[in-house]
Amino acid sequence: MAFKDESKSFQSGQTVTVDVHVQGKVWVAGLDAKIVTIRDGILVACTFPNMSKLQEQRMDKLSLEIQKRWIKIRKFQKQQGEDEANAKQT
């Protein structure tokens, strides 16, 4: 997982505790996160080395939902591209 840190207050190797929010609600609380890298000065990538079983299940579910949305968006974009190509041919 990664997040933006425009204040640049995190450092690689740092350990923090985070809550993951989805649509304004706490989805997973109290995750121990380790900062593994910072890209472009603001994109903070982290791992979760000590997740409980429940936290892991919730994060897995979130990951799957995000993947489903990306697939749906890609299919929609592909279909739009095909529709535009067909429209140009006629």
N, C-alpha and C positions, 0 to 999 in steps of 0.2 A: 504494500500500500504506500502511496505517496500523497503528500499535501503541500500546498504552497505556504511558505513562511517569508512574507515580504519584509518582516522586521529583522530577519536574519538572526534569530535568537537561539537557533539550535546548532549543535556541532556533531560531526561524525563521531560515533562511538558512545554518544550520550544515551542514557536510559531515562525514559519518561513513562508516565501512566496516562493513557488517553481513553476517552469515550468516543465511540463512533456513533454519529447521528445520521438518521435517514429521515428526510422530510420533517425536520424539526424535532424528532423524537430520538431518545437514546436507544440505539439498536443493540450495542454491546458496551457495557460499562467496565471500567477498571482494567483495560488491557495494558500489560507491561509491554512497551515498545522499545526497540533498540534502533537508533538512527544508524543506518549503514552507509548512506552516501547523501550528498547534497549536490544536485545538478543545477547548472545555470544560476547558482547563487541563491535560489529560492525554492526549488523543488526538493523536498525532504522525503527520502525513501526510507522505510523502516520495516523491520521484521518483528514478529511477535513470538519470542522464544518460549514463553511460559503460559500458553493459553490453557484454560480449563476446557474440559470436554464441551460444556455448554457454549463457551465463547467460540470455540473452534467450529461448532455446528452453525452458530449464527453467522460467523464470517464466511463459511462455505456457502451458506444460503445466499448471502449478499453477493458474493462473487458470481454465483450462478445466475442470479437475477440480472446483474450487470451484463454478463456475457449474452444472455437472451436478448436484452435490449440492443446491444451492439449488433447482433445477428439480424434482428428485425430492421434496424436502421440501414444496414448494408444491403439487405434484400430490397428495401424500399428505394434506396439510391440506385441500385442496379436496375430495378424495374423502371424508374424514371428515365435513366439513361437509355434503356432500350426503347421506351416510348418516344423519346425525343429523336432517336435515330430513325425509328419507323416513320415519324411525322415528316422528317426531312426527305425521306425516300418517296413520299407520295406527292 
